[in-house]
Amino acid sequence: MKQFIISLFSVLILVSCGTAKQTTKATNKQNSIANGYWQQHVDYAMEIDMDVNNYQYKGKQKLVYTNNSPDVINNVYYHLFFNAFQPGSEMDVRSRTIQDPDPRVGDRISLLQPNEIGYIKVNALTQNGTSVSHKTVGTVLEVQLNKPIQPGEKVTFNMDFDAQVPVQIRRTGRNNKEGVALSMAQWYPKLAEYDDEGWHADPYLGREFHGVWGDFDVKLTIDKDYVVGGTGYLQGEPTEISGKKTHHFKAPKVHDFTWAADPDFIHDTFQMPNGPTLHFYYKSDLEQEYLDNWKKLPSETALLMDFFNENIGEYPYEQYSVIQGGGGGMEYAMCTLITGKRKYGSLLGVTAHELAHTWFQFLLASNESKHEWMDEGFTSYISTLAMNALREDKKPNPLAGSYRGYLGLANSGVEQPLTTHSDRYKYNQVYSAAAYSKGAVFLAQLGYVIGEENLAKTIKKYFNDFSFKHPKPFDIIRTAERITDFELDWYFIDFAQTTNTIDYGIKTVDGNSITLERIGLMPMPIDLTVTYTDGSKEDFYIPLQMMRGEKPTSATVINDWAWAMPTYSFDAKKEVKSVEIDSSQMMADVNRENNVFSLN
């Protein structure tokens, strides 16, 4: 196992993680979601008073919750993420007991002193003006309602809370390793999501997030010398009183709110033609090399946004911010926090990845705790293509690294299926390889199966149909089926729900007669390149029978291969010199040694 982890680590590129311009089409479109679809809605109004001397803050929160479900709701749950940063928390213990802990966490939580921990303490909570019973259980606030919430009913919760910002360990906190004072992610009591699967009040162990769509109105009072950036639109100039300023932000139709602040932030802007304003916040005391990199970043960030707009769908908000902070790279609503002391290629690459998350995580917003690969993998896929588009020297297969990561996992003996909850992976590296690498290969290989043009259409339709709708895993496959009229459930079942592998080989070649064999359990259509003894070449395409269709191809199409048949034989036109299965290497065959045959 140790050898696998070291090998896998060497091939994975882990990317440490006004009014919105929403057209009528984006908000009222007819889409392919089944009749009866519903989702909850929540609006937040918060007043926050931050003390930058002791990193404590007081909060008042008014939360209006709309029950759009057909269910009567008897309890509600809030996430209190900061409570994870306390010795003895689930996140602490998990980090100290997993075989390959995240080195950014390790045992650091266990060593925090009382003035260094994070916490959110709920002092008072009312439901429609009446006090309500509540209990804090780790990172979750359990609320027993006085009166059930009926279908279609709106309920107002008012809360007073105190909180302390933890020393920066993972994603959020104070005084990160580059000296950014406040990286404020997952910092407020956040209502858990309730959907057709019920509540998603998962404890926070350091993985990803899930949230309810709504509007945010946040008034943040902080030391007047601090520069603040993050989610939402600033409502006029901050007001100043007694050495503090109050910054008023509004953020429409988002499912989170994040901000960062530092007295030494430089704030640059870049206005995209007919697009959002890009904001960049970074510390003025960076070494000149890093300052120069941040000055170069805006124009290429605009190119990245153009790429995603064209290849996924239009970014609907009026601003996006790239902010130095956090502990690596992590995406949030209308912004990202990334560490800033990087070579330019790394700074641009992480920005590309985190910006791409906006589409797959903040606009599509699948449940990352359960289906992390739909975000991390799809983001890795599209951001890799975006970076390749920016390069002068284009890579023939820019996703080769993702394939290497997945193949290392598939051959490791410790792979778990993509249906595994993100908290339930036995090894951190297995989680990473599954979420990032296999998730990216899921999309890239789908292009091999249905054709690249059909994949491009599928991604755009998927975004158009499911943005602001929390899609589930099978939605991407059903979208591809609607584009192609193919049957593709087999692809999702084998690649996502099992650890079945793809392994096809060349069994025999005799003159012009070729016999192939299926060794792995997962079915696939086959691209085959044959070189004849006279030097000429011919490409063949063998459709998969259960797919009930053929991808667009210039190759010679021959008879279908039924999955249960272990071998497949056909006669080529002339005497054969060599044969290769999938010369593009876009099929994730776990053993390519048997994919090539040559008379030599």
C-alpha positions in Angstrom: 0.0 0.0 0.0 2.8 2.4 0.9 4.4 1.9 -2.5 1.1 2.5 -4.2 0.5 5.8 -2.3 4.0 7.1 -3.1 3.6 6.1 -6.8 0.1 7.5 -7.0 1.2 10.8 -5.3 3.9 11.2 -7.9 1.4 11.1 -10.8 -1.5 13.0 -9.3 -1.7 16.7 -9.7 -3.7 17.6 -6.6 -5.2 21.0 -7.1 -5.5 22.2 -3.5 -8.7 22.8 -4.0 -26.3 44.4 -7.8 -28.4 41.6 -9.5 -27.1 38.5 -11.1 -27.2 38.6 -14.8 -29.6 35.7 -15.0 -31.6 35.6 -18.2 -35.2 34.4 -18.3 -33.8 31.3 -19.9 -31.5 30.6 -16.9 -34.2 31.1 -14.3 -37.4 29.9 -15.9 -36.3 27.5 -18.6 -38.0 24.3 -19.3 -35.5 21.6 -18.7 -35.2 17.8 -18.6 -35.7 17.5 -14.8 -38.6 15.2 -14.0 -41.9 16.8 -13.3 -42.4 17.4 -9.6 -38.8 18.5 -9.0 -38.5 20.9 -6.0 -35.7 22.5 -4.0 -35.6 24.4 -0.8 -34.9 28.1 -0.5 -33.2 30.2 2.2 -32.5 33.9 2.6 -29.8 35.1 5.0 -29.5 38.6 6.6 -26.5 38.8 8.9 -24.8 41.5 10.9 -21.3 40.6 12.0 -18.9 42.5 14.3 -15.3 41.3 14.0 -12.6 42.0 16.6 -9.3 41.7 14.7 -7.3 41.7 18.0 -8.7 38.4 19.4 -10.2 37.0 16.2 -13.6 36.7 17.8 -16.9 38.0 16.4 -20.5 38.4 17.3 -23.3 37.6 14.8 -27.0 38.2 14.4 -28.6 36.1 11.7 -32.1 36.3 10.3 -32.9 33.3 8.2 -36.1 33.0 6.1 -36.6 29.3 5.1 -39.1 28.3 2.4 -40.3 24.7 2.5 -40.8 23.9 -1.2 -40.9 20.2 -0.4 -44.1 18.1 -0.2 -43.0 17.0 3.3 -43.8 18.3 6.8 -40.5 19.2 8.5 -40.2 18.6 12.2 -36.5 19.4 12.7 -33.9 21.6 11.0 -30.1 21.4 11.2 -27.3 23.9 10.9 -23.7 23.4 10.0 -21.2 24.9 12.6 -18.0 24.2 10.6 -15.6 26.1 12.9 -16.3 23.6 15.6 -14.2 21.1 13.7 -11.1 23.0 14.7 -11.0 21.8 18.3 -8.9 19.0 19.9 -11.0 15.8 20.0 -13.3 16.8 17.1 -14.2 14.2 14.5 -12.0 16.0 12.0 -9.1 15.9 14.5 -9.5 12.2 15.3 -10.0 11.2 11.7 -6.9 13.0 10.7 -4.9 11.3 13.4 -6.2 7.8 12.7 -6.3 7.6 8.9 -3.2 5.9 7.5 -2.3 8.7 5.1 -3.4 12.0 6.7 -3.6 15.2 4.8 -0.2 16.8 5.7 -1.9 20.2 5.9 -3.9 18.9 8.9 -2.0 16.0 10.5 -2.1 16.4 14.3 -2.3 20.2 14.2 -5.9 20.4 15.5 -5.0 18.4 18.5 -2.3 20.9 19.5 -4.6 24.0 19.4 -4.8 26.1 22.5 -8.1 27.6 23.7 -7.4 31.0 22.1 -6.5 29.2 18.8 -9.4 26.9 18.3 -12.5 27.6 16.2 -16.0 27.7 17.5 -19.5 28.9 16.8 -21.6 29.2 19.9 -25.4 29.6 19.4 -26.7 31.8 22.3 -30.3 32.2 21.2 -32.5 30.9 18.5 -36.2 31.6 17.7 -38.7 30.2 15.3 -41.2 32.9 14.2 -40.3 34.9 17.4 -40.6 32.0 19.8 -37.5 30.4 21.4 -36.8 26.9 20.1 -34.9 24.0 21.6 -31.5 23.3 20.1 -28.4 21.3 20.8 -24.8 21.5 19.4 -23.5 18.1 18.4 -19.9 18.6 17.1 -20.2 20.5 13.9 -24.0 20.3 13.7 -26.7 22.2 15.5 -29.8 20.0 16.0 -33.0 22.1 16.2 -36.3 20.6 17.5 -39.0 22.8 16.0 -41.9 24.2 18.2 -44.2 23.9 15.2 -43.6 21.7 12.1 -43.0 23.6 8.8 -45.8 22.7 6.4 -45.3 22.3 2.6 -45.1 25.7 1.0 -44.7 27.5 4.3 -42.1 30.2 5.1 -40.5 30.3 8.5 -38.2 32.9 10.1 -35.3 31.9 12.4 -33.4 34.6 14.3 -30.1 33.6 15.9 -27.5 35.3 18.1 -24.1 33.7 18.1 -20.5 34.2 19.1 -17.6 32.7 17.2 -13.8 32.5 17.1 -11.7 32.1 14.0 -9.3 29.2 14.3 -5.7 29.3 13.4 -5.6 28.5 9.7 -5.2 24.8 9.2 -7.5 23.7 6.4 -9.2 26.2 3.9 -10.4 28.6 6.6 -8.9 30.5 9.5 -6.6 33.3 10.6 -3.0 34.1 9.8 -2.3 31.6 7.1 1.3 30.6 6.2 1.5 33.6 3.9 0.3 36.0 6.6 -3.2 36.7 5.4 -5.1 37.8 8.4 -8.6 36.4 7.8 -9.7 33.7 5.3 -13.3 33.4 6.2 -14.9 30.3 4.6 -17.7 28.3 6.2 -17.7 30.8 9.0 -21.4 31.2 9.9 -24.2 28.9 11.0 -25.3 27.5 7.7 -28.6 25.7 7.2 -28.2 22.1 6.0 -29.8 21.0 2.7 -33.0 19.0 2.6 -34.0 17.4 -0.6 -35.9 14.3 -1.9 -33.3 12.2 -0.1 -33.9 13.9 3.2 -31.5 15.9 5.3 -27.8 16.3 4.5 -26.5 17.3 7.9 -23.1 15.6 7.6 -20.5 16.3 10.2 -17.5 18.2 8.9 -14.4 16.1 8.6 -12.5 18.2 6.1 -14.1 17.3 2.8 -16.5 19.3 0.6 -19.8 21.0 1.1 -23.5 21.2 0.1 -25.9 24.1 0.5 -29.3 25.6 -0.1 -29.8 28.3 -2.8 -30.8 31.7 -1.5 -30.0 35.4 -1.3 -27.5 36.8 1.2 -27.5 40.3 2.8 -24.4 40.7 5.0 -23.2 43.7 7.0 -19.6 43.1 8.2 -18.1 45.5 10.7 -14.3 45.3 10.9 -11.2 47.4 11.7 -11.2 50.4 9.2 -7.7 49.5 7.9 -8.7 46.1 6.6 -9.4 45.6 2.9 -12.3 43.1 2.4 -13.2 41.0 -0.7 -15.3 38.0 -1.4 -18.8 36.9 -2.3 -21.4 39.4 -3.5 -21.7 43.1 -4.4 -20.6 45.9 -2.2 -23.6 48.3 -1.5 -22.0 51.7 -1.7 -18.9 52.9 0.2 -18.3 51.4 3.7 -19.5 53.5 6.6 -17.0 54.3 9.3 -17.5 54.8 13.1 -15.2 54.5 16.1 -12.3 53.1 14.1 -14.3 50.4 12.3 -16.0 50.2 8.9 -19.2 48.4 8.0 -19.1 46.7 4.6 -22.5 45.9 3.2 -22.7 43.0 0.7 -25.6 41.5 -1.2 -25.3 38.2 -3.1 -28.2 36.9 -5.1 -28.9 33.3 -5.7 -25.9 31.6 -4.2 -25.5 28.8 -1.7 -22.6 30.1 0.3 -20.9 33.4 1.4 -17.1 33.8 1.8 -14.8 36.7 2.5 -11.2 37.5 3.3 -9.6 40.5 4.8 -6.2 41.9 5.5 -4.8 45.4 6.1 -2.1 44.9 3.4 -4.2 43.7 0.5 -3.7 45.3 -2.9 -7.0 45.4 -4.8 -6.8 45.3 -8.6 -9.7 45.1 -11.0 -10.1 44.0 -14.6 -13.3 44.7 -16.5 -14.2 42.0 -19.1 -15.9 43.4 -22.2 -19.6 42.6 -21.8 -18.8 40.5 -18.8 -18.1 40.6 -15.1 -15.6 42.7 -13.2 -12.7 40.6 -12.1 -11.2 41.5 -8.7 -7.7 40.5 -7.4 -6.7 40.8 -3.7 -3.1 40.0 -2.7 -0.6 41.2 -0.1 1.6 44.1 -0.8 4.6 42.6 1.0 5.0 39.7 -1.4 8.4 39.3 -3.1 8.7 41.1 -6.4 8.5 37.8 -8.4 5.1 37.0 -6.9 3.8 40.6 -7.2 4.7 40.5 -10.9 2.8 37.2 -11.2 -0.3 38.7 -9.6 -0.1 41.7 -12.0 0.0 39.2 -15.0 -2.9 37.2 -13.8 -6.0 39.3 -14.6 -5.8 39.2 -18.4 -5.4 35.4 -18.5 -8.1 34.9 -15.9 -10.4 36.8 -18.4 -9.3 34.3 -21.1 -10.1 31.4 -18.8 -13.5 32.8 -18.1 -14.2 33.2 -21.8 -13.2 29.6 -22.4 -15.6 28.3 -19.7 -18.4 30.6 -20.9 -18.0 29.2 -24.4 -17.6 25.6 -23.5 -20.0 25.2 -20.5 -22.3 28.2 -20.3 -22.5 31.8 -19.4 -21.3 33.1 -16.0 -24.4 34.8 -14.5 -22.9 37.2 -11.9 -21.4 40.6 -12.1 -18.1 39.9 -10.3 -15.6 37.3 -9.6 -12.7 37.6 -7.1 -9.3 35.8 -6.9 -8.1 36.3 -3.3 -4.8 35.4 -1.7 -5.7 33.3 1.4 -6.6 29.9 2.7 -4.2 27.0 2.6 -4.0 26.0 -1.1 -6.8 26.6 -3.5 -10.6 26.4 -2.7 -13.6 27.5 -4.6 -16.5 29.6 -3.2 -19.4 31.6 -4.4 -18.1 34.4 -6.8 -14.6 33.9 -5.5 -11.7 31.7 -4.7 -9.0 31.7 -1.9 -5.6 30.6 -3.1 -2.1 30.8 -1.7 -0.2 33.4 -3.6 3.5 32.6 -3.3 3.6 30.5 -6.5 5.4 30.3 -9.8 3.3 31.9 -12.4 2.3 28.6 -14.0 1.1 27.3 -10.7 -0.8 30.5 -9.9 -2.5 30.4 -13.3 -3.2 26.7 -13.1 -4.8 26.8 -9.6 -6.8 29.9 -10.7 -8.1 28.0 -13.7 -9.1 25.0 -11.6 -10.8 27.1 -8.9 -12.6 29.3 -11.4 -13.9 26.3 -13.3 -15.4 25.1 -10.0 -17.8 28.0 -10.4 -19.7 26.1 -13.1 -19.6 22.6 -11.7 -19.8 23.4 -8.0 -21.5 26.8 -7.6 -23.9 26.8 -10.5 -24.6 23.1 -10.9 -24.0 22.4 -7.3 -24.2 18.6 -7.0 -23.9 17.2 -3.5 -20.1 17.2 -3.1 -20.2 15.1 0.1 -21.8 12.2 -1.8 -20.7 12.9 -5.4 -17.4 14.7 -5.1 -16.2 13.4 -8.5 -19.0 15.3 -10.3 -17.3 18.5 -9.1 -13.6 17.8 -8.8 -13.4 15.5 -11.8 -15.5 17.5 -14.2 -13.6 20.6 -13.0 -10.3 19.0 -13.6 -11.4 17.9 -17.1 -12.5 21.4 -18.2 -9.7 23.3 -16.5 -7.1 21.1 -18.0 -8.6 21.7 -21.5 -8.7 25.5 -20.7 -5.0 25.6 -19.7 -4.1 23.6 -22.8 -5.9 26.1 -25.0 -3.8 28.9 -23.4 -0.5 27.1 -24.2 1.5 27.9 -27.3 2.6 24.2 -27.5 -0.6 22.2 -27.3 -0.5 18.8 -25.7 -1.9 16.0 -27.9 -3.6 14.5 -24.8 -3.8 17.1 -22.1 -5.6 14.7 -19.8 -2.9 12.1 -19.8 -2.1 12.9 -16.2 -5.7 12.1 -15.1 -5.5 8.8 -17.0 -2.2 7.9 -15.2 -3.8 8.8 -11.9 -6.8 6.7 -12.5 -4.9 3.7 -13.9 -2.6 3.8 -10.8 -5.7 3.6 -8.7 -7.4 0.9 -10.7 -4.3 -1.3 -10.5 -3.7 -0.6 -6.8 -6.1 -3.1 -5.2 -7.5 -0.5 -2.9 -9.9 1.4 -5.2 -13.4 2.1 -4.0 -16.3 3.0 -6.3 -17.2 6.6 -7.0 -20.5 6.0 -5.1 -18.4 6.0 -1.9 -19.3 8.9 0.4 -16.4 11.3 0.5 -15.8 10.8 4.2 -15.8 7.0 3.9 -12.7 6.5 1.8 -10.1 4.3 3.6 -7.2 6.4 2.3 -6.9 10.1 1.4 -5.0 9.3 -1.7 -7.7 6.9 -2.9 -10.3 9.7 -2.4 -8.1 12.1 -4.4 -7.5 9.7 -7.2 -11.2 8.9 -7.4 -12.5 12.4 -7.2 -9.9 14.2 -9.4 -8.5 11.6 -11.7 -11.3 9.1 -12.2 -13.8 11.9 -12.3 -12.0 13.6 -15.1 -11.6 10.3 -17.0 -15.3 9.7 -16.6 -15.9 12.7 -18.9 -12.9 12.3 -21.2 -13.7 8.7 -21.8 -17.4 9.5 -22.4 -16.0 11.5 -25.3 -14.3 8.4 -26.6 -17.6 6.5 -26.3 -20.0 9.0 -27.9 -17.7 11.2 -29.9 -16.0 14.5 -28.9 -18.7 16.7 -30.6 -21.4 14.9 -28.8 -19.6 15.3 -25.5 -19.3 19.0 -26.1 -23.0 19.2 -26.7 -23.7 17.1 -23.6 -21.7 19.4 -21.3 -23.5 22.5 -22.6 -27.0 20.9 -22.3 -26.2 19.5 -18.9 -25.3 23.0 -17.7 -28.3 24.6 -19.4 -30.7 22.0 -18.0 -29.4 21.7 -14.5 -27.7 24.9 -13.4 -29.2 26.1 -10.1 -30.8 22.6 -9.7 -28.4 20.3 -7.8 -28.0 17.5 -10.4 -27.3 13.9 -9.4 -24.9 11.5 -11.0 -27.3 9.9 -13.5 -28.3 13.3 -14.9 -25.1 13.7 -16.9 -25.6 10.3 -18.5 -29.3 10.9 -19.3 -28.2 14.2 -20.9 -25.7 12.3 -23.1 -28.5 9.9 -24.0 -30.8 12.7 -25.0 -28.0 14.2 -27.2 -27.1 10.9 -28.9 -30.1 8.5 -28.5 -27.6 5.9 -27.3 -28.2 3.6 -24.3 -25.5 4.6 -21.8 -26.6 3.3 -18.4 -23.9 0.5 -18.7 -21.2 3.2 -18.8 -22.4 4.9 -15.6 -23.0 1.6 -13.8 -19.7 0.0 -14.4 -17.4 3.1 -14.2 -19.1 4.9 -11.3 -20.9 2.3 -9.3 -18.4 -0.5 -9.4 -14.6 -0.9 -9.6 -14.9 -3.0 -12.7 -12.0 -2.4 -15.1 -11.6 -2.1 -18.9 -9.1 -4.6 -20.4 -9.3 -5.6 -24.0 -6.5 -7.4 -25.8 -5.4 -8.8 -29.1 -5.6 -12.5 -28.9 -4.3 -13.7 -32.3 -3.4 -12.4 -35.7 -3.2 -14.9 -38.6 -2.7 -13.4 -42.0 -5.7 -11.1 -42.3 -7.7 -12.7 -39.5 -7.8 -10.8 -36.2 -9.2 -12.1 -32.9 -9.7 -9.7 -29.9 -10.6 -10.7 -26.4 -12.4 -9.0 -23.5 -10.5 -9.6 -20.3 -12.0 -7.0 -17.9 -15.6 -6.9 -16.9 -16.4 -3.4 -18.1 -17.8 -3.2 -21.7 -16.6 -0.7 -24.3 -16.8 0.0 -28.0 -13.5 -0.5 -29.7 -11.4 1.7 -31.9 -8.8 -0.4 -33.8 -5.9 0.6 -36.0 -4.6 -2.0 -38.5 -1.3 -1.6 -40.4 -1.0 -3.9 -43.4 2.2 -5.5 -44.7 2.2 -3.1 -47.7 2.5 -0.1 -45.2 -1.1 1.1 -45.6 -3.3 1.7 -42.5 -7.0 1.3 -41.8 -9.1 2.3 -38.8 -11.9 0.1 -37.7 -14.8 0.8 -35.2 -16.4 -2.1 -33.4 -19.7 -0.8 -31.8 -20.8 -2.1 -28.5 -24.1 -4.0 -29.0 -25.7 -2.8 -25.7 -25.0 0.8 -26.6 -27.6 0.6 -29.4 -25.8 3.1 -31.6 -22.5 4.2 -33.2 -20.5 7.3 -32.5 -19.6 9.6 -35.5 -16.5 8.2 -37.0 -14.5 8.1 -40.3 -13.3 4.6 -39.5 -14.7 1.4 -41.1 -17.6 0.3 -39.0 -17.9 -3.5 -38.6 -20.2 -5.8 -36.7 -21.3 -5.1 -33.1 -19.6 -6.9 -30.2 -22.0 -8.3 -27.6 -20.5 -8.0 -24.1 -21.1 -11.6 -23.0 -19.0 -12.9 -25.9 -15.4 -13.1 -24.6 -13.8 -12.9 -28.1 -14.5 -11.2 -31.3 -13.0 -12.1 -34.7 -13.1 -10.5 -38.2 -11.1 -10.5 -41.4 -9.2 -7.4 -42.5 -8.9 -6.7 -46.2 -5.2 -7.6 -46.5 -2.4 -9.3 -44.7 -1.8 -7.7 -41.3 1.5 -6.4 -40.0 0.4 -4.8 -36.8 -2.8 -4.0 -34.8 -3.4 -1.5 -32.0 -6.5 -1.1 -29.8 -7.3 2.5 -29.1 -4.3 4.4 -30.4 -5.7 7.6 -28.9 -5.4 6.1 -25.4 -8.6 7.8 -24.4 -10.1 4.4 -23.3 -8.9 3.7 -19.8 -7.6 0.2 -20.4 -5.8 -1.0 -17.3 -3.3 -3.1 -19.3 -2.1 -1.6 -22.5 0.6 -4.2 -23.0 -1.9 -6.5 -24.7 -3.4 -3.7 -26.8 -0.6 -3.8 -29.4 0.4 -6.7 -31.8 3.2 -6.6 -34.3 4.7 -9.3 -36.5 8.1 -8.0 -35.4 
